[in-house]
Amino acid sequence: MQDLTPRHFLAAFILLLFATAPSAAQLAIRGELVYTMAGDPISDGVVVIRDGRIAAVGPASDVAIPDGFEVREAVVVTPGLVDAHSTVGFSGILNSEADQDQLETSDPIQPELRGIDAYNAREPLVAWVRSLGVTTVHTGHGPGALISGQTIVVKTAGETLAEALVDSTAMLAMTLGPRVEGNFDSPGTRAKGVAMLRDAFVKAQDYREGLQSDEEDDRPKRDLKLETLARVLDGDVPAMITAHRATEIMAALRLAEEFGFSLVLDGGAEAYLLLDQIREAGVPVIVHPTMMRTSGDAENAAFTTAAALHEAGIPFAFQSGFEGYVPKTRVVLFEAALASAYGLGRQAALAAATIESARLLGVDARVGSLEVGKDADMALYDGDPFEYTSRVCTVVIDGVVVSEECR
Amino acid sequence: MRYPTLARLAAMAFALSLSAPASAQPTAFRGAEIIPISGPAIANGVLVIDDGRIVAVGSESDVSIPGDAQTIDVSGKVIMPGLVDTHSHVGRVEGGDRSAPLHPGVRTLDAIDVRHSSVNRARAGGITTANIMSGSGHLLSGQTTYVKLRDGGTLEELLICENPLTDVCGGMKMANGTNSISSNAPFPGTRAKSAALVRQLFLDAQAYRQEIADADDDENEMPDRDLAKEALVEVLEGRRIVQFHTHRHDDILTVLRLKDEFGFRVVLHHVSEGWKVADEIAAAGVPCSIIVIDSPGGKEEAVDLRYDTGAVLEHAGVDVAYHTDDYITDSRLFLRSAAFGVRAGMSREKALEAVTLAGARMLGLQDRVGSLEVGKDADFVILSGDPLSIYTKVDQTWVEGRMVFDLSDPEDAAFANGGYGVYDDGALYHDHGGPN
């Protein structure tokens, strides 16, 4: 970049005056402790951002901050948090019929419902979790149907889907257990629910086979439902199955084995009973929010499950989940923090809310750690990020400060 | 309370031997940082208890430990008063049914399951005094019950009052806003209707009270007994405190308006938009028991909920307490509330008071509980560290000189952590009415 002259400064000043977007100045972050999640934490670390990407990261003694850069300082810096499963932007703050789009109850199996057709980027709860350090969220259709629909991965910035979108078809949201039965006449039992799913996947197998036919007349008409399920069978889209009881977790593993799809276990209140099976199946777990209430099929939930998964070597990530009442969204920072205090430890807890979460979602090429070339997404805190009394004071997404009120 | 296993019985026996009242010796806890709440924290403190009461509290250098006292070394720990939860639904508590929006004659004390695992959740959280109440799905869902979380198998063993037939054993749970509104008659369909029903209720109670006064002890002139009106007269006379669930700023002002008209003693509960009307609340001299919820919304009246309600109210001069509203939030994590208060600008002192003495005041129990002072009940918690730290655990919970929770006991640890079969004795019960 050429040397800056006073004319450049004037032009930049005028540009800034008229800029409607948040500060477009080049940004550098300095933290007393910087957790890169790609190596040891750095004392007195610096992150230099250019064009929305991380250009340099290292100790202040090694990484110079270029002239003219705006510097934001913090006690602790982490990668922006990656919430592995939420319903923000779909399940709205008012909790009224008008703003609840995470579950459609006309049919228990609706894989064709796309997340991109329903995400509200300006939903207040998106901004809420953003202010608490969440920069990437896997959100979309929620629990409560055998297949409620598709999910997406978005940045928590952006006023439109297009501005926020990271992955348009992340996973297929599925649920096993009594939460489904409460929403539909049928399935009315857990066995019926699994049977209905098996029927659907068998039909999708037939559909997929039919598409291979050489005879055009033999090929099936385009069917959005079956097309989506075929993508799951192809391994293109993982099936995220919400299951809490050991019985339901095993049913999920059984389905994945029969149909060969890629399974992500969501919730897993009783996962600590099935650590060997889950690990052998190579299934990652989006562990339920630590503070999820122990009622219904989650009554056997423990604060220590994340620690158990970690000890068993099972890949897992934290989520804020879905709440039907208050709090309308949980906050993944708090859920990870509490797990850290219940046997998991800070390092593993932070990883499961950043890089491990990004890996599980398949977006780790872009987010989850502070490495050169990755998106400049960061959370800045005035103390230990997990301590109750510490606050998130600045949040950066794609190199832009999107939140700067300490909360 | 779970039926004790042999190990638990042994642990209880040991605990009892440490703390059995009456004939037993005093017990001195030495070496901890003591947070009395009623005064500044004491670095190297001593707490001496005897016969269920606090007999001495102060620094190592100031307190003379009785010669016959047994000593427990709690170096490195923090001792503070047992927590006071002004708003809890543990014990599968029930209040009025859906037959009417007002149930002043219904007593929650007739329907609290003290053996339910949720009660252990409260002990694990360091709670020693709780106001167990019915829900907000009614304008008035019933009489609440003040309990100590003693080990006990019957409600009577946990009651704070002596005799429900002669004493006031709790408060009166009321609510306005969305939860108590319903499109199903006889429930009110609007806010104005809600207020009108409540006003008529209190007018009838005032008339009843007048009839009793006019009868002048003449049995022939006395009105027939009316359980509902009797309880309302207790409210009118200030002997029974109203705990009023209210969220939106205008609903809060409606409560203050009703209080002005009928003169009852009231505590505002939840107060999500209290930050909008803090000055009005302060001017009315009404205390607030609030709650930490992780995010706003869930219903229209909580859309403007903020973390700093406690700080705003504190600065306006309003008495502030926190509560769990278990199981809306988890009793095991009650200390989190104080920490969040500080996170959002409350002073440390007021935040810690908000989970102890302030709540005691709002239940009229401040002479007995809420602080570590000579003469008060020996209700305290032994913490592994600073009460505001997420890494701190409740190690022990003591009620009236008896240990009721011990984290080193595997059965109690299960209540603290959760797990298989720990909380499997019943679904979430909380009638929060409304459209949800």
Boltz contact constraints between the chains, C-beta under 6 A:
constraints:
  - contact:
      token1: [A, 93]
      token2: [B, 297]
      max_distance: 6.0
  - contact:
      token1: [A, 93]
      token2: [B, 303]
      max_distance: 6.0
  - contact:
      token1: [A, 94]
      token2: [B, 300]
      max_distance: 6.0
  - contact:
      token1: [A, 95]
      token2: [B, 298]
      max_distance: 6.0
  - contact:
      token1: [A, 95]
      token2: [B, 299]
      max_distance: 6.0
  - contact:
      token1: [A, 128]
      token2: [B, 295]
      max_distance: 6.0
  - contact:
      token1: [A, 293]
      token2: [B, 327]
      max_distance: 6.0
  - contact:
      token1: [A, 294]
      token2: [B, 418]
      max_distance: 6.0
  - contact:
      token1: [A, 294]
      token2: [B, 423]
      max_distance: 6.0
  - contact:
      token1: [A, 295]
      token2: [B, 427]
      max_distance: 6.0
  - contact:
      token1: [A, 295]
      token2: [B, 428]
      max_distance: 6.0
  - contact:
      token1: [A, 296]
      token2: [B, 427]
      max_distance: 6.0
  - contact:
      token1: [A, 299]
      token2: [B, 423]
      max_distance: 6.0
  - contact:
      token1: [A, 299]
      token2: [B, 424]
      max_distance: 6.0
  - contact:
      token1: [A, 300]
      token2: [B, 420]
      max_distance: 6.0
  - contact:
      token1: [A, 301]
      token2: [B, 418]
      max_distance: 6.0
  - contact:
      token1: [A, 302]
      token2: [B, 417]
      max_distance: 6.0
  - contact:
      token1: [A, 302]
      token2: [B, 418]
      max_distance: 6.0
  - contact:
      token1: [A, 302]
      token2: [B, 419]
      max_distance: 6.0
  - contact:
      token1: [A, 303]
      token2: [B, 417]
      max_distance: 6.0
  - contact:
      token1: [A, 303]
      token2: [B, 418]
      max_distance: 6.0
  - contact:
      token1: [A, 304]
      token2: [B, 417]
      max_distance: 6.0
  - contact:
      token1: [A, 325]
      token2: [B, 298]
      max_distance: 6.0
  - contact:
      token1: [A, 325]
      token2: [B, 436]
      max_distance: 6.0
  - contact:
      token1: [A, 326]
      token2: [B, 293]
      max_distance: 6.0
  - contact:
      token1: [A, 326]
      token2: [B, 298]
      max_distance: 6.0
  - contact:
      token1: [A, 327]
      token2: [B, 293]
      max_distance: 6.0
  - contact:
      token1: [A, 327]
      token2: [B, 294]
      max_distance: 6.0
  - contact:
      token1: [A, 327]
      token2: [B, 295]
      max_distance: 6.0
  - contact:
      token1: [A, 328]
      token2: [B, 295]
      max_distance: 6.0
  - contact:
      token1: [A, 328]
      token2: [B, 297]
      max_distance: 6.0
  - contact:
      token1: [A, 328]
      token2: [B, 298]
      max_distance: 6.0
  - contact:
      token1: [A, 329]
      token2: [B, 295]
      max_distance: 6.0
  - contact:
      token1: [A, 330]
      token2: [B, 294]
      max_distance: 6.0
  - contact:
      token1: [A, 331]
      token2: [B, 294]
      max_distance: 6.0
  - contact:
      token1: [A, 337]
      token2: [B, 390]
      max_distance: 6.0
  - contact:
      token1: [A, 341]
      token2: [B, 390]
      max_distance: 6.0
  - contact:
      token1: [A, 341]
      token2: [B, 391]
      max_distance: 6.0
  - contact:
      token1: [A, 386]
      token2: [B, 390]
      max_distance: 6.0
  - contact:
      token1: [A, 387]
      token2: [B, 390]
      max_distance: 6.0
  - contact:
      token1: [A, 388]
      token2: [B, 336]
      max_distance: 6.0
  - contact:
      token1: [A, 388]
      token2: [B, 339]
      max_distance: 6.0
  - contact:
      token1: [A, 388]
      token2: [B, 390]
      max_distance: 6.0
  - contact:
      token1: [A, 389]
      token2: [B, 339]
      max_distance: 6.0
  - contact:
      token1: [A, 389]
      token2: [B, 342]
      max_distance: 6.0
  - contact:
      token1: [A, 389]
      token2: [B, 343]
      max_distance: 6.0
  - contact:
      token1: [A, 389]
      token2: [B, 388]
      max_distance: 6.0
